[in-house]
Amino acid sequence: MLTTSTQMLLDAQAGHYAVGAFNVESLEFVMAVIRAAEQKKSPVIMQTTPGTVKYANLRYFAAMCRVAAEEASVPVAIHLDHGDGFDRCIQAMHAGYTSVMIDGSALPFEDNIALTASVTKVAQPIDIPVEAELGRVGGKEDDGPNVTGQSPYTDPDEAQEFVSRTKCSSLAVGVGTAHGVYHDTPHIQQDVLKAIRERVDVPLVLHGTSGVPDEQVVEAVKNGVCKVNYATELRQAYTRGVKGFMDQNPDAFDPKKYAAPGMDEIAALVASHIDMLGSANKA
């Protein structure tokens, strides 16, 4: 069933679990994510980045996700991940996305507040939740700039002021994670996360989770994270399945044949994360 992320994240916050938000790159990703969510009876968020929607467009992805959501037996939200400006967020709402993120984290504090507030002012009257970001998640998200040389942590006092002034529905925080592939073992700064949780009452979001040890993610959920994003791992899983099939069947040419094992890899990965995040049987 198609829904917004509002209630599913509030339920997760009250129930001390998190909802997985999985970046989808194609029809195969959409079908695999839904398969796992239905198998686990879990709410789920399917999301796309600006780079992904530039590959096709917002309407293509909204249509695919909407059909899957409307036929699903579990709550499904369609989310714009890392919205790169006011116009992109408005376009996503018009296309049928049921949740948007405005990412002003590269801007000065006051400019981030102004940009975020401009989106929430439009979204709230039509009941579309708005995720914002304060602090910097490291690495390289999508086709954006590489984030280096900056403090990766969200200031808890700034977070309190930011949420109060922007009226955002949820907040992505910088607690030591990074986008892309990790070359060293990542470390979530749980004390920073706890301090943010003490000052902020909206659901918190963890970005850059692909490759973070499960035990760290589980602890982060205990400390207040309600939405956990995964992108890189899904791409790796799909590619692994396709490559494995082609290695054994080098003359194969039917996309449905070699896509199937890629979908199986994604579905298994998503199901595993749902179990770890505690959202199984919470639909």
Salt bridges, closest charged atoms under 4 A:
GLU25 OE2 - ARG235 NE 2.75
ASP81 OD1 - HIS82 NE2 3.91
ASP84 OD1 - ARG88 NE 2.74
ASP103 OD2 - HIS82 ND1 2.68
GLU110 OE1 - ARG165 NH2 2.84
GLU131 OE1 - HIS79 NE2 3.27
GLU131 OE2 - HIS207 NE2 2.72
GLU131 OE1 - LYS227 NZ 2.86
GLU133 OE1 - HIS82 ND1 3.94
GLU141 OE1 - HIS82 NE2 3.88
GLU141 OE1 - HIS179 NE2 3.44
ASP143 OD2 - LYS54 NZ 3.60
ASP157 OD1 - ARG199 NE 2.78
GLU161 OE2 - ARG165 NH1 2.78
GLU233 OE1 - HIS273 NE2 2.63
ASP254 OD1 - LYS256 NZ 3.17
ASP264 OD1 - ARG35 NH1 2.94
GLU265 OE1 - ARG240 NH2 3.28
ASP275 OD2 - LYS40 NZ 2.88
